[in-house]
């Protein structure tokens, strides 16, 4: 998994983030597994990601760009309003 913090507007434009699909939720817990690589830009809120079999978590906030790898499994915890833009990636895409 890779994360870029406080992504610049230039980087967002370079990636075409404004054209990506939007997903949003409220306070919730969601088990998830990624069938493909996915690039996510968090526009609002935060998420705690607890990888399967782990007691530790990673926290991502608005302004972060996160690359989730194919076959990754985790529980996602949202403590309030959350919105992201996402793009499915092919192997080798940056």
C-alpha atoms as an extended CHARMM CRD file, in Angstrom:
* protein
*
        94  EXT
         1         1  UNK       CA              0.0000000000        0.0000000000        0.0000000000  PROA      1               0.0000000000
         2         2  UNK       CA              1.2680000000        3.4840000000       -0.8460000000  PROA      2               0.0000000000
         3         3  UNK       CA              0.0790000000        6.8740000000        0.4140000000  PROA      3               0.0000000000
         4         4  UNK       CA              0.7990000000       10.4490000000       -0.6400000000  PROA      4               0.0000000000
         5         5  UNK       CA             -0.1770000000       13.0470000000        1.9620000000  PROA      5               0.0000000000
         6         6  UNK       CA             -1.5160000000       16.5480000000        1.2140000000  PROA      6               0.0000000000
         7         7  UNK       CA             -1.5560000000       16.0010000000       -2.5450000000  PROA      7               0.0000000000
         8         8  UNK       CA             -1.0380000000       19.1630000000       -4.5970000000  PROA      8               0.0000000000
         9         9  UNK       CA             -3.6710000000       20.4640000000       -7.0310000000  PROA      9               0.0000000000
        10        10  UNK       CA             -1.1450000000       19.9280000000       -9.8440000000  PROA      10              0.0000000000
        11        11  UNK       CA             -0.7880000000       16.2410000000       -8.9720000000  PROA      11              0.0000000000
        12        12  UNK       CA             -4.5870000000       15.8330000000       -8.8500000000  PROA      12              0.0000000000
        13        13  UNK       CA             -4.8870000000       17.4350000000      -12.2940000000  PROA      13              0.0000000000
        14        14  UNK       CA             -2.0910000000       15.2280000000      -13.6470000000  PROA      14              0.0000000000
        15        15  UNK       CA             -3.9840000000       12.1180000000      -12.4810000000  PROA      15              0.0000000000
        16        16  UNK       CA             -7.3860000000       13.3930000000      -13.7080000000  PROA      16              0.0000000000
        17        17  UNK       CA             -8.9410000000       12.9140000000      -10.2460000000  PROA      17              0.0000000000
        18        18  UNK       CA            -11.8750000000       15.2390000000      -11.0110000000  PROA      18              0.0000000000
        19        19  UNK       CA            -13.0960000000       12.6660000000      -13.5810000000  PROA      19              0.0000000000
        20        20  UNK       CA            -12.9320000000        9.6770000000      -11.2140000000  PROA      20              0.0000000000
        21        21  UNK       CA            -16.0390000000        8.0900000000       -9.7040000000  PROA      21              0.0000000000
        22        22  UNK       CA            -17.2820000000        9.3240000000       -6.3090000000  PROA      22              0.0000000000
        23        23  UNK       CA            -18.1550000000        7.1420000000       -3.3170000000  PROA      23              0.0000000000
        24        24  UNK       CA            -19.4600000000        8.4030000000        0.0160000000  PROA      24              0.0000000000
        25        25  UNK       CA            -20.6890000000        7.0530000000        3.3200000000  PROA      25              0.0000000000
        26        26  UNK       CA            -21.4020000000        8.0730000000        6.8930000000  PROA      26              0.0000000000
        27        27  UNK       CA            -20.3990000000        6.5450000000       10.1870000000  PROA      27              0.0000000000
        28        28  UNK       CA            -19.9660000000        2.8210000000        9.5740000000  PROA      28              0.0000000000
        29        29  UNK       CA            -17.7360000000       -0.2540000000        9.5210000000  PROA      29              0.0000000000
        30        30  UNK       CA            -17.2590000000       -2.0380000000        6.2210000000  PROA      30              0.0000000000
        31        31  UNK       CA            -15.3260000000       -5.2610000000        5.5140000000  PROA      31              0.0000000000
        32        32  UNK       CA            -13.7020000000       -4.9350000000        2.1070000000  PROA      32              0.0000000000
        33        33  UNK       CA            -11.4290000000       -6.7790000000       -0.2860000000  PROA      33              0.0000000000
        34        34  UNK       CA             -9.8720000000       -5.3190000000       -3.3950000000  PROA      34              0.0000000000
        35        35  UNK       CA            -10.1260000000       -7.4670000000       -6.5350000000  PROA      35              0.0000000000
        36        36  UNK       CA             -8.0010000000       -4.9700000000       -8.4960000000  PROA      36              0.0000000000
        37        37  UNK       CA             -5.5140000000       -2.2260000000       -7.6530000000  PROA      37              0.0000000000
        38        38  UNK       CA             -7.3800000000        0.9260000000       -6.7070000000  PROA      38              0.0000000000
        39        39  UNK       CA             -6.2040000000        4.5170000000       -6.3720000000  PROA      39              0.0000000000
        40        40  UNK       CA             -8.2870000000        6.5910000000       -3.9280000000  PROA      40              0.0000000000
        41        41  UNK       CA             -8.2460000000       10.3340000000       -3.2350000000  PROA      41              0.0000000000
        42        42  UNK       CA             -9.9830000000       11.2270000000        0.0370000000  PROA      42              0.0000000000
        43        43  UNK       CA            -11.9740000000       14.4430000000       -0.3700000000  PROA      43              0.0000000000
        44        44  UNK       CA            -13.7210000000       14.5250000000        3.0240000000  PROA      44              0.0000000000
        45        45  UNK       CA            -13.3790000000       12.7550000000        6.3650000000  PROA      45              0.0000000000
        46        46  UNK       CA            -11.0850000000        9.9700000000        7.4360000000  PROA      46              0.0000000000
        47        47  UNK       CA            -10.8730000000        6.1840000000        7.3620000000  PROA      47              0.0000000000
        48        48  UNK       CA             -9.1360000000        3.6830000000        9.6180000000  PROA      48              0.0000000000
        49        49  UNK       CA             -7.9710000000        0.6180000000        7.7220000000  PROA      49              0.0000000000
        50        50  UNK       CA             -7.4320000000       -2.5750000000        9.7380000000  PROA      50              0.0000000000
        51        51  UNK       CA             -5.7820000000       -5.2550000000        7.5510000000  PROA      51              0.0000000000
        52        52  UNK       CA             -7.2320000000       -8.7500000000        7.8960000000  PROA      52              0.0000000000
        53        53  UNK       CA             -5.6550000000      -10.5890000000       10.8290000000  PROA      53              0.0000000000
        54        54  UNK       CA             -4.1120000000       -7.4370000000       12.3130000000  PROA      54              0.0000000000
        55        55  UNK       CA             -4.8780000000       -5.4910000000       15.4800000000  PROA      55              0.0000000000
        56        56  UNK       CA             -3.1140000000       -2.3890000000       14.1350000000  PROA      56              0.0000000000
        57        57  UNK       CA             -4.6550000000        0.1830000000       11.8280000000  PROA      57              0.0000000000
        58        58  UNK       CA             -3.6150000000        2.7900000000        9.2940000000  PROA      58              0.0000000000
        59        59  UNK       CA             -5.4080000000        6.1290000000        9.2280000000  PROA      59              0.0000000000
        60        60  UNK       CA             -5.9760000000        8.1450000000        6.0600000000  PROA      60              0.0000000000
        61        61  UNK       CA             -7.3910000000       11.6730000000        5.9840000000  PROA      61              0.0000000000
        62        62  UNK       CA             -8.8650000000       14.1600000000        3.5210000000  PROA      62              0.0000000000
        63        63  UNK       CA             -6.0790000000       15.1930000000        1.1350000000  PROA      63              0.0000000000
        64        64  UNK       CA             -4.4670000000       11.7370000000        1.0590000000  PROA      64              0.0000000000
        65        65  UNK       CA             -3.9930000000        9.6860000000       -2.1130000000  PROA      65              0.0000000000
        66        66  UNK       CA             -3.9620000000        5.9600000000       -1.2630000000  PROA      66              0.0000000000
        67        67  UNK       CA             -3.0540000000        3.0150000000       -3.5050000000  PROA      67              0.0000000000
        68        68  UNK       CA             -4.7410000000       -0.2020000000       -2.3480000000  PROA      68              0.0000000000
        69        69  UNK       CA             -3.1830000000       -3.3340000000       -3.8750000000  PROA      69              0.0000000000
        70        70  UNK       CA             -5.0780000000       -6.1480000000       -5.5380000000  PROA      70              0.0000000000
        71        71  UNK       CA             -6.2030000000       -8.9010000000       -3.1250000000  PROA      71              0.0000000000
        72        72  UNK       CA             -5.8070000000       -6.6760000000       -0.0420000000  PROA      72              0.0000000000
        73        73  UNK       CA             -8.4490000000       -7.3940000000        2.6420000000  PROA      73              0.0000000000
        74        74  UNK       CA             -9.3270000000       -5.0860000000        5.5340000000  PROA      74              0.0000000000
        75        75  UNK       CA            -12.0510000000       -3.6350000000        7.7250000000  PROA      75              0.0000000000
        76        76  UNK       CA            -12.7430000000        0.0380000000        7.0260000000  PROA      76              0.0000000000
        77        77  UNK       CA            -13.9690000000        2.2390000000        9.8950000000  PROA      77              0.0000000000
        78        78  UNK       CA            -15.5920000000        5.5940000000        9.1310000000  PROA      78              0.0000000000
        79        79  UNK       CA            -16.3930000000        7.8280000000       12.1280000000  PROA      79              0.0000000000
        80        80  UNK       CA            -18.4620000000       10.3890000000       10.2300000000  PROA      80              0.0000000000
        81        81  UNK       CA            -19.1330000000       11.7870000000        6.7510000000  PROA      81              0.0000000000
        82        82  UNK       CA            -16.6170000000       10.4570000000        4.2260000000  PROA      82              0.0000000000
        83        83  UNK       CA            -16.1620000000       11.0300000000        0.4910000000  PROA      83              0.0000000000
        84        84  UNK       CA            -13.5540000000        9.7050000000       -1.9110000000  PROA      84              0.0000000000
        85        85  UNK       CA            -12.8320000000        9.6110000000       -5.6100000000  PROA      85              0.0000000000
        86        86  UNK       CA            -11.5070000000        6.3180000000       -6.9250000000  PROA      86              0.0000000000
        87        87  UNK       CA             -9.9540000000        4.8110000000      -10.0120000000  PROA      87              0.0000000000
        88        88  UNK       CA             -9.2880000000        1.1360000000      -10.7570000000  PROA      88              0.0000000000
        89        89  UNK       CA             -5.7450000000        0.6170000000      -12.0080000000  PROA      89              0.0000000000
        90        90  UNK       CA             -4.1660000000       -1.9050000000      -14.3320000000  PROA      90              0.0000000000
        91        91  UNK       CA             -0.9570000000       -3.6530000000      -13.3290000000  PROA      91              0.0000000000
        92        92  UNK       CA              1.9490000000       -1.2800000000      -13.8700000000  PROA      92              0.0000000000
        93        93  UNK       CA             -0.0970000000        1.9450000000      -13.8350000000  PROA      93              0.0000000000
        94        94  UNK       CA              1.3070000000        4.6720000000      -11.6070000000  PROA      94              0.0000000000
